[in-house]
């Protein structure tokens, strides 16, 4: 697998960006000249979202990558998202502005250990969350995102034996709403693990009329407090259609940018992490993607994401299966 290195550690020399450079104009100009498309996740910085060609959750980003006619894909998100794009588009150059933008869930589920876990549970269908490395996807039967996990699990017979990894919180949530008994890998998102019942209860005392929006990667006790549980895209859609005026948002705070843009008349309050005095809960990996790095990555067309062909061939099957099921179910 690719060695993750920062710009400095990689020894890749770039010219300093001149003071006063209009980064937005420069980025858009290079995209046009190079036939490049910028995809950004809802959890990235607001400036990144505003300059991107497309902003979405993991499912929407994969769907967009699969259909793009661009020569270069710049994935403003974390490394596994760049890998997913490369798996789907092997003929395109895929760039992630900082290869150190990793994912705690992907880190928690190495391919070797996961393969041993699968071997210990023979006869099980393996469902992996998209937040995994290409190598881990290569030993998976079908990939899911938080947008389609429930529907894809329910597309299998009720008596199907299933392994679900790596997010135990999402897996527990799917088990609870489907009546399944999937075997769960013991992984969790370092951002969503930090939300607590106590913080939400305290905020509800301040804002009694507020509705609580919760991502299913949160702990079960937090999920039970939600008025709406869903992926970032589902939470956004709910907020747009709902009649409430104030929302407490228990997911990575980057989504608040799009929520506020879509609903300027409403108030969105990020739920802070349990063990911090900061006002919101940010993913340190997502925040590694900056406008300066995006500008330089387009200028130098680096750093690129590579996936070994033997891994790619195996990993594309569960991703294609996800996209096929999602399309069939109209997701």
C-alpha positions, 0 to 999 in steps of 0.5 A: 500500500501507498506510504502516507507522507506529508508534503514536507516528509516526502521531500517534494519541493513546491514554490511558495504561493505568492502573497495575495494570490487569489486561491479560489480563482487560481484553483478554478482556472487550473480545474478548467485547464487540466479538466480536473474535478474537485470532490469534497466531503461535507466534513471538510473546511467550509472554504474547501466546500465552496470551491469544490465542483461537488460536495456530498457524503461518501455514497454521493462522492463514489457515485459522482466519481464513477460517472465523471469524465474529468481527467483528474479527480481531486478528492478533498476528504480522507485517504480511503475516499481517494482510494475508492475513486482510484478503484472506480476510475483506474484510468484517471489521476486521483489526488488527495491534497494531503496523504496524511488525511487518514481515517480512524475507522480505516486504521482500526481494521487492517486487512490481515486482522480482518481476514483472520476475523472472517476466517474465524466466522466461516459461512458469513457474508462480509459487509464493510463500511466504506470507511476502510482501506482498499485492502480491507475492501478486497476481502469484502462481499459488499461495501455500504455507507451510512446512507445505504447500510440499512437498505443493503443489509435488509436486501439479504435474507433475514437468516443470512449470517453477516459480518459487519465492520469496522464500525460497531456503533453503526453495526449495533444501530443497524442490528437494532432497527432490522432485528439482525444479529450481525457479527461486529468488528470492534471499531469506532470513529474517533469523532463520533465516539466523543459525543455524550448523553450529558452534553446533549441533555445540557443543550436541550435544557438551553434549547428545549424546542431544538431537535437532535440530529445524530449520525449512526456512528455515535454510541447507542445511548446518544442515538436514542436521544435523536429526533433524526438518525442518519448520514450527513446527507440524510440529516441535511435533507431532514433539516431542510424539510423539517419545520423546527427552527433550532437543531442540535447536531451530533456529527462532524461540524463541517456539515453545519456549513451546508446546513446553514447555507441551505437553511439560513433562517434556522439555527444549527448548534454543534454538540461539543465532544464530551472531553473538551471545552471546544464548541464543536467536534472536528475531524483532525484528518479532514482539517488537514485539507487546506486551500493552500494544499488544494492549490498546490496539489492541482498545480503539481498534480501531486500527491497521487493515490495509487492502488495495486492492480491486484487489490483494485480488481478485488476491491471494485467488486464490493463497491460495484455491488453497493452501487448496483444495489443502491441504484436498484433501490433508488438510493 
